Amino acid sequence: MNALTLPDIAAQASRQTLPLEWVGMCGIALPVLFDDQRLSAKADAGVSLDEGEARGIHMSRLYLALEMLERENLTPALMRRVLQRFLDTHAGLSNCAYLTIHTGLLLNRPALVSSLSGWKTYPVSIETRLKNAMFHVELKIDVPYSSTCPCSAALARQLIQQQFVDDFANQSLQHADVLTWLGSTRGIVATPHSQRSTAQLKLRLDDYLDHLPLIALINDAEAALGTAVQTAVKRADEQAFALANGQNLMFCEDAARRLNQALRRSPGINAFHLKVVHAESLHAHDAVAESRWNWQVS
């Protein structure tokens, strides 16, 4: 019996002559390397279908090209080679290739004062596109931090002042008495509210960049905000964190402005769109601020 040729339905002509902007797969599980650290990731891989008479693309060719990501550290150059493979295997069909990697960057972060440290995951997406030899890279990074409301801090201070007046009216004050009062629940009758917050960063890289500056950008953002969430702590670290929050009061507008100024100074970035979300502890809604630099709004 003669061997039968397996049918290639995707190669058949389309019933409707209509190009498509994006065809591919989303959520492909794969390992990737970043700074020699193996990370679990999901990939979105696709190409344009510019030959309108073609019924479909060859998705297995995209899938097989992703094997290149398992052997080398993630760099713009590596991702460009993968995109070029997408196009080479779809010659005559596609003019544009897309690849996005979603992963969690796992970093060991030191405590504020003690020798402790712990691991923290930063959600990261790397979006790339190749069209007509033009290569485009964007990063998405989520950076968690703590924010203490300036308004609630002022209101708490006023209540403490009023309690001081009530407790010490018409009395001659002794240093020891005041010190005892300050250390009691009677004295500190109110505290400002804080909330866990998130900076959502979208950053466009310069074309010449030969690496992905993920760690540097995270460090820049955390330094600008001043109150990055902690991992393993001792009481001295927790106290230092309370001090940082107390000396670093900020509305969402303040956080957005700080990040804007810090990211403008970050090398290798030519545009960004940032969004800060303060998950309110006073309200059931979030406080949000956004800022852009050189970012084209579609």
ZALO-873584 format. One line per 5 residues: number of its first residue (from 1); for each residue x, y, z of C-alpha. Coordinates in Angstrom, 2 decimals. Layout:
<sites>
NUM	X:Y:Z  ...
</sites>
This chain:
<sites>
1	0.00:0.00:0.00  1.33:3.42:-0.94  1.87:5.88:1.93  -0.75:8.60:1.93  0.25:12.25:2.11
6	-1.19:13.86:5.22  -3.63:16.66:4.38  -2.52:20.26:4.98  -5.81:22.07:5.50  -4.11:25.34:6.48
11	-2.52:25.52:3.03  -5.89:25.49:1.31  -7.29:28.69:-0.12  -9.55:30.77:2.08  -13.18:31.06:1.15
16	-12.93:34.79:1.87  -10.00:36.91:0.69  -9.29:38.82:3.90  -5.92:39.49:5.60  -5.71:39.19:9.39
21	-3.61:41.35:11.72  -2.73:38.66:14.28  -2.96:34.89:14.25  -1.22:32.58:16.69  -1.34:31.11:20.18
26	-1.62:32.55:23.71  -0.60:31.06:27.03  2.09:28.67:25.78  3.87:27.20:28.83  7.66:27.19:28.63
31	10.79:27.83:30.73  12.93:30.90:30.07  16.30:32.06:31.37  17.00:35.47:32.84  20.43:36.14:34.36
36	20.89:32.34:34.37  17.76:31.93:36.52  15.21:29.51:35.08  11.72:30.97:35.26  8.32:29.51:34.50
41	6.68:31.56:31.77  3.77:31.81:29.35  4.26:32.98:25.78  1.92:34.63:23.29  3.23:33.98:19.76
46	1.70:35.17:16.52  2.14:36.58:13.05  0.06:38.65:10.69  -1.70:36.79:7.88  -1.16:39.21:5.02
51	-1.83:36.74:2.24  -5.59:37.04:2.32  -6.16:34.03:0.10  -4.38:31.70:2.55  -6.72:29.93:4.96
56	-4.33:29.90:7.91  -0.77:29.92:9.28  1.46:27.07:10.47  1.11:27.34:14.26  3.41:24.39:14.95
61	6.26:26.34:13.34  5.77:29.14:15.86  5.70:26.64:18.71  8.91:24.94:17.63  10.72:28.27:17.22
66	10.13:28.99:20.91  12.62:26.23:21.82  15.34:28.84:21.24  14.22:30.58:24.45  15.11:27.55:26.60
71	18.85:27.64:25.88  19.90:31.29:26.21  19.29:34.17:28.59  16.49:36.48:27.51  17.84:39.45:25.58
76	16.37:41.70:22.90  18.67:40.03:20.37  17.40:36.54:21.24  13.78:37.57:20.98  14.46:39.24:17.65
81	15.95:35.98:16.33  12.82:34.11:17.41  10.62:36.65:15.62  12.74:36.36:12.50  12.26:32.58:12.64
86	8.50:33.17:12.79  8.72:35.22:9.58  11.17:32.91:7.81  8.83:29.95:8.36  5.89:31.99:7.07
91	7.51:33.52:4.00  4.87:34.76:1.59  2.20:34.72:4.30  3.31:37.14:7.02  5.03:40.51:7.25
96	4.83:41.07:11.00  5.71:38.81:13.94  4.77:39.13:17.61  6.09:37.53:20.79  5.19:38.32:24.40
101	6.70:36.57:27.43  4.80:36.68:30.74  6.75:35.61:33.82  7.54:36.45:37.42  11.02:37.79:38.16
106	12.11:36.27:41.48  14.49:38.55:43.40  16.08:38.14:46.82  15.59:41.40:48.71  17.38:42.41:51.94
111	15.59:43.63:55.06  15.91:47.31:55.98  18.09:46.91:59.06  18.75:43.29:60.01  20.70:40.68:58.08
116	17.52:38.89:56.97  16.43:38.63:53.36  13.64:36.98:51.41  12.26:36.36:47.95  9.81:38.60:46.16
121	8.16:38.05:42.78  7.65:40.89:40.34  5.16:40.18:37.49  6.87:40.99:34.19  5.82:40.95:30.55
126	8.17:41.47:27.60  6.35:42.44:24.40  8.20:42.36:21.07  7.27:42.99:17.45  9.20:42.74:14.18
131	7.92:44.33:10.99  9.86:45.47:7.93  13.13:45.03:9.87  11.82:47.39:12.57  12.16:45.77:16.01
136	10.11:47.02:18.94  10.41:46.05:22.65  8.16:47.04:25.54  8.38:45.97:29.18  5.54:45.72:31.67
141	6.53:45.52:35.35  4.41:45.57:38.52  6.17:46.98:41.59  4.38:46.69:44.98  4.91:49.28:47.71
146	3.27:50.79:50.79  1.66:54.24:50.86  0.54:56.28:53.88  -2.13:58.92:53.32  -0.92:62.48:54.14
151	-4.47:63.59:54.96  -5.05:60.83:57.52  -1.62:61.54:59.03  -2.54:65.20:59.56  -5.91:64.26:61.08
156	-4.24:61.73:63.39  -1.71:64.35:64.55  -4.54:66.76:65.34  -6.32:64.17:67.49  -3.08:63.46:69.36
161	-2.63:67.19:69.96  -6.18:67.46:71.27  -5.66:64.48:73.58  -2.48:66.12:74.90  -4.41:69.29:75.67
166	-7.15:67.31:77.42  -4.70:65.31:79.54  -2.28:68.09:80.50  -4.45:71.21:80.66  -3.37:73.55:83.47
171	-0.62:71.15:84.58  3.09:71.74:85.01  4.75:69.26:82.67  7.52:66.90:83.61  9.71:65.33:80.94
176	9.11:61.81:82.29  5.33:62.30:82.28  5.29:63.42:78.66  7.58:60.56:77.64  5.30:58.04:79.36
181	2.24:59.61:77.74  3.79:59.41:74.26  4.48:55.72:74.73  0.93:54.87:75.85  -2.26:54.12:73.97
186	-3.71:57.07:75.85  -1.30:59.38:74.05  -1.31:57.95:70.53  -5.07:57.88:70.14  -5.07:57.79:66.33
191	-2.87:56.43:63.56  -2.85:57.27:59.83  -4.03:54.63:57.40  -1.70:52.94:54.95  -2.40:50.68:52.00
196	-0.54:48.21:49.84  -0.08:49.86:46.48  1.15:48.89:43.02  3.07:50.75:40.34  2.22:49.36:36.91
201	4.99:50.34:34.51  4.95:50.12:30.71  8.32:51.03:29.23  9.59:51.23:25.65  13.25:50.33:25.19
206	15.80:52.06:23.01  16.65:50.14:19.84  20.34:49.88:20.72  19.80:48.16:24.07  21.41:44.71:24.21
211	19.91:43.62:27.54  16.63:43.77:29.46  17.13:46.25:32.35  14.42:44.70:34.52  16.30:44.70:37.83
216	17.66:48.23:37.35  14.19:49.57:36.58  12.68:47.85:39.62  15.45:49.27:41.80  14.90:52.77:40.38
221	11.16:52.57:41.02  11.55:51.29:44.58  14.14:53.95:45.39  11.83:56.69:44.10  8.88:55.42:46.14
226	10.89:54.74:49.30  8.55:52.17:50.84  8.93:48.88:48.97  7.05:46.01:50.62  9.27:43.74:52.69
231	9.87:40.00:52.97  11.51:38.52:56.11  11.76:41.07:58.92  12.69:41.45:62.56  11.10:44.05:64.85
236	13.89:46.50:64.03  13.05:46.16:60.33  9.35:46.67:61.00  10.15:49.78:63.02  12.35:51.09:60.20
241	9.49:50.43:57.77  7.09:52.38:60.00  9.60:55.25:60.08  9.94:55.20:56.29  6.17:55.37:55.87
246	5.85:58.17:58.42  8.53:60.26:56.72  7.33:59.40:53.23  3.63:60.32:53.13  2.15:60.26:49.65
251	-1.04:60.46:47.68  -1.26:58.49:44.44  -0.48:61.77:42.62  2.80:62.07:44.56  3.80:58.51:43.70
256	3.07:59.02:39.99  5.18:62.19:39.87  8.10:60.54:41.68  8.09:57.61:39.28  7.85:59.90:36.25
261	10.96:61.80:37.31  12.88:58.61:38.17  12.05:56.80:34.93  13.04:59.79:32.79  16.54:59.36:34.25
266	16.66:55.60:33.65  19.02:54.75:30.76  17.69:52.80:27.81  14.09:54.04:28.11  12.63:56.27:25.39
271	8.95:56.28:26.46  6.74:55.09:29.28  3.18:54.95:30.58  2.82:54.40:34.31  -0.18:53.80:36.52
276	-0.21:53.72:40.32  -3.01:52.04:42.24  -3.49:52.67:45.96  -5.82:49.98:47.33  -7.61:52.21:49.83
281	-8.04:51.03:53.39  -10.50:53.85:54.12  -12.67:53.42:51.03  -13.99:50.43:49.14  -12.51:51.84:45.93
286	-8.94:52.45:44.75  -7.11:55.74:44.23  -5.39:55.82:40.82  -3.04:58.16:38.95  -1.42:57.82:35.51
291	1.47:59.57:33.80  3.09:59.33:30.37  6.29:60.44:28.70  6.79:60.21:24.91  3.98:57.63:24.90
296	1.67:57.73:21.90  -1.95:57.33:22.96  -3.86:55.26:20.45
</sites>
